[in-house]
Amino acid sequence: MKLSGGVEWALHCCVVLTSATTPVAAVRLAELHDVSGSYLAKQLQALSRAGLVDSVQGKAGGYVLTRAPELISVLDVVQAVDGTQPAFVCTEIRQRGPLAATPESCTKPCAIARAMAEADAAWRAALQAITIADLAQSVTDDYGPDALPGIGSWLTGAGAAAD
């Protein structure tokens, strides 16, 4: 399974948005993560289309989460950025070649397609079970209780004077 780099960027943005008390400009999020502003904007647009973030217009505008981080799963973000298609798509290779199976004999998915579908379902269930709040708690556990509040302060401009 390969996910786009946009998924990582979008997840990081969602986690740090949990610490912001006001909308955060896309340029500020890009600066925080030292990533391309135009590429990050695409990820934020995907999150917005999926209803995970709102884009607030105006001078004090930016992005905010649309709901509590406990209600946004990692799977929500993955699907917003990379889509909902399964990782494996069966092409019915068993119906090709000199010993091809007939369509009539292929009434159920083959063992390979079943195994891949089972793995995809397990992967999705695991990502559905992890929320943005869980990831934010992990940041706190890993870096201490001041990490996210410090990021939130920096994102909303309090740290801009020190930059």
C-alpha positions as CSV (number, residue, x, y, z in Angstrom):
1,M,0.0,0.0,0.0
2,K,1.5,3.3,-1.0
3,L,-0.1,6.6,0.1
4,S,0.7,10.0,-1.4
5,G,2.9,12.5,0.5
6,G,-0.2,14.6,0.6
7,V,-1.7,12.3,3.2
8,E,1.2,12.9,5.6
9,W,0.9,16.6,5.1
10,A,-2.8,16.6,5.6
11,L,-2.6,14.6,8.8
12,H,0.0,16.9,10.2
13,C,-2.1,19.9,9.4
14,C,-5.2,18.3,11.1
15,V,-3.2,17.5,14.2
16,V,-1.7,21.0,14.6
17,L,-5.1,22.6,13.8
18,T,-6.3,21.0,17.1
19,S,-4.0,23.5,18.9
20,A,-5.2,26.6,17.1
21,T,-7.8,28.9,18.7
22,T,-8.3,30.9,15.5
23,P,-8.2,30.1,11.7
24,V,-4.7,29.3,10.5
25,A,-3.5,30.6,7.1
26,A,-2.3,27.9,4.6
27,V,1.0,29.8,4.2
28,R,1.5,29.5,8.0
29,L,0.9,25.8,7.9
30,A,3.3,25.4,5.0
31,E,5.9,27.4,6.8
32,L,5.6,25.3,9.9
33,H,6.1,22.1,8.0
34,D,8.6,23.6,5.5
35,V,6.6,22.3,2.6
36,S,5.4,23.8,-0.7
37,G,2.6,26.2,-0.1
38,S,0.9,25.4,-3.4
39,Y,1.1,21.6,-2.9
40,L,-0.2,22.0,0.7
41,A,-3.0,24.2,-0.6
42,K,-4.2,21.2,-2.7
43,Q,-4.3,19.0,0.3
44,L,-6.2,21.6,2.3
45,Q,-8.7,21.9,-0.5
46,A,-9.2,18.2,-0.5
47,L,-9.8,18.3,3.2
48,S,-12.3,21.1,2.7
49,R,-14.1,19.3,-0.1
50,A,-14.4,16.3,2.3
51,G,-15.9,18.5,5.0
52,L,-13.0,18.0,7.4
53,V,-11.8,21.6,7.5
54,D,-13.5,24.9,6.7
55,S,-11.8,27.7,4.9
56,V,-12.5,31.0,6.6
57,Q,-12.2,34.0,4.3
58,G,-10.8,37.5,5.2
59,K,-7.8,39.0,6.8
60,A,-8.0,36.8,9.8
61,G,-9.0,33.8,7.7
62,G,-7.5,30.4,7.3
63,Y,-8.4,26.8,8.1
64,V,-10.1,25.3,11.0
65,L,-11.3,21.8,11.8
66,T,-15.1,21.4,11.1
67,R,-15.6,19.1,14.1
68,A,-14.0,17.8,17.2
69,P,-10.8,15.9,16.5
70,E,-12.3,12.9,18.2
71,L,-14.8,12.7,15.3
72,I,-12.2,12.8,12.5
73,S,-10.4,9.5,11.7
74,V,-7.2,9.0,10.0
75,L,-9.2,7.1,7.3
76,D,-11.3,10.2,6.8
77,V,-8.1,12.2,5.9
78,V,-6.6,9.4,3.8
79,Q,-9.8,9.1,1.8
80,A,-10.1,12.9,1.4
81,V,-6.6,13.2,-0.1
82,D,-6.1,9.9,-1.9
83,G,-9.7,8.8,-2.6
84,T,-11.8,5.8,-1.6
85,Q,-10.7,3.3,-4.2
86,P,-9.3,0.0,-2.9
87,A,-5.6,-0.5,-3.1
88,F,-6.0,-3.7,-5.3
89,V,-8.3,-3.9,-8.3
90,C,-8.8,-7.4,-9.7
91,T,-8.4,-7.6,-13.5
92,E,-9.7,-11.2,-13.7
93,I,-6.3,-12.5,-15.0
94,R,-7.7,-16.0,-14.5
95,Q,-9.9,-15.5,-17.5
96,R,-6.9,-14.8,-19.8
97,G,-4.4,-16.9,-21.6
98,P,-4.5,-20.4,-23.1
99,L,-6.0,-22.0,-20.0
100,A,-8.4,-19.2,-19.3
101,A,-11.3,-19.9,-16.9
102,T,-14.7,-19.2,-18.4
103,P,-16.7,-16.3,-17.1
104,E,-19.4,-18.8,-16.0
105,S,-16.9,-20.6,-13.8
106,C,-15.8,-17.3,-12.1
107,T,-18.9,-16.7,-10.0
108,K,-17.0,-15.5,-7.0
109,P,-13.7,-13.5,-6.6
110,C,-10.6,-15.6,-6.7
111,A,-8.5,-16.3,-3.7
112,I,-6.1,-13.5,-4.5
113,A,-8.9,-10.9,-4.8
114,R,-10.5,-12.2,-1.6
115,A,-7.1,-11.9,0.3
116,M,-6.5,-8.4,-1.0
117,A,-10.0,-7.3,-0.1
118,E,-9.6,-8.7,3.4
119,A,-6.3,-6.9,3.8
120,D,-7.8,-3.7,2.5
121,A,-10.8,-3.9,4.9
122,A,-8.4,-4.6,7.9
123,W,-6.2,-1.6,6.9
124,R,-9.2,0.7,6.6
125,A,-10.6,-0.5,9.9
126,A,-7.3,0.2,11.6
127,L,-7.2,3.7,10.2
128,Q,-10.8,4.3,11.1
129,A,-10.0,3.4,14.7
130,I,-7.4,6.2,15.1
131,T,-8.6,9.7,15.4
132,I,-6.9,13.1,15.0
133,A,-7.4,13.4,18.8
134,D,-5.4,10.2,19.2
135,L,-2.6,11.6,17.1
136,A,-2.6,14.9,19.0
137,Q,-2.4,12.9,22.3
138,S,0.6,11.0,20.9
139,V,2.3,14.3,20.1
140,T,1.7,15.4,23.7
141,D,3.0,12.0,25.0
142,D,6.1,12.1,22.7
143,Y,7.1,15.8,23.1
144,G,5.4,17.0,26.3
145,P,2.4,19.0,27.3
146,D,3.8,22.3,25.9
147,A,4.3,21.0,22.3
148,L,0.9,21.5,20.8
149,P,0.1,24.7,22.7
150,G,3.5,26.1,21.5
151,I,2.6,25.1,18.0
152,G,-0.8,26.7,18.3
153,S,0.7,29.9,19.6
154,W,3.2,30.0,16.7
155,L,0.5,29.2,14.1
156,T,-1.7,32.0,15.2
157,G,1.0,34.6,15.1
158,A,2.2,34.8,18.7
159,G,5.5,33.3,17.6
160,A,5.8,35.4,14.5
161,A,7.6,38.2,16.2
162,A,10.3,35.7,17.3
163,D,10.7,34.3,13.8
